[in-house]
Amino acid sequence: MEMKLGRRIRELREQMGLSQAQLASCAQVSQGYLCQLEREEVKNPSAAILLRLASALYVDPHELLDAAGYTPVRSVDAAGNNYQARVDPDLLRFLSGLSQEQQHYILLLLESMGQRLNALPSQ
């Protein structure tokens, strides 16, 4: 089975508008190692690194585990859905350009808005 992990990581990274250095920093891996992953030079990446990359890329970890050739130990949902980021890539790109303090402020605003929406009577 041909590994497609590197291509998928690069695709997700580019969708988010991240450089290799930015993703490496978020996932706590070296940029050199990430570069090797994207070039398909790493044969058996650890699950821990794949989990950190999935978290940094906002995707289901199984997407990267599957791409790396790990045997799935889960059932496929009835719809057979592919894994997709549940957050709009444009929003992630916007947020990635903000400082952590600015991101935290926006999160507080969104949480407050969500609470207000939940408090509205159902129609």
C-alpha positions, -999 to +999 in steps of 0.1 A: +000+000+000+014+033-011+017+059+017-001+091+010+005+108+043+030+134+032+008+146+004-022+149+027-003+168+054+010+193+028-025+197+013-040+204+048-012+227+057-015+247+025-053+249+029-048+266+063-022+289+048+006+277+072+043+275+064+062+243+074+078+263+102+044+274+116+029+238+115+060+223+129+059+248+158+022+241+165+027+203+163+059+204+184+080+187+157+111+199+140+107+216+106+132+191+092+111+162+103+079+177+089+097+183+056+107+146+056+071+136+063+058+157+034+084+142+011+073+106+022+108+100+035+096+088+070+084+052+068+069+047+102+059+080+119+049+076+155+012+078+164+020+106+189+034+128+162+004+121+139-019+130+167-001+163+173-002+171+136-039+162+134-046+185+163-026+214+148-044+208+114-079+205+130-086+172+114-097+138+128-066+120+138-078+089+120-073+107+087-035+109+092-033+075+109-051+059+079-029+078+054+002+065+073-011+029+069-022+023+105-049-003+107-081+013+117-096+000+149-129+018+146-161+014+127-168+035+096-199+057+100-230+046+080-226+074+055-190+065+048-180+101+053-145+112+046-128+132+074-131+169+070-120+197+091-151+209+110-138+245+110-138+266+078-102+269+065-106+306+058-115+311+095-085+291+106-062+311+082-076+343+097-071+332+133-036+319+126-026+354+117-036+367+151-017+366+183-027+341+210-041+369+231-062+381+201-074+346+195-084+342+231-104+374+230-122+363+198-130+329+215-145+347+245-166+368+221-178+337+202-186+318+234-206+348+247-225+350+214-231+313+215-246+315+250-269+343+239-281+323+209-288+293+231-308+315+254-331+326+227-365+309+226-369+282+200-392+291+171 
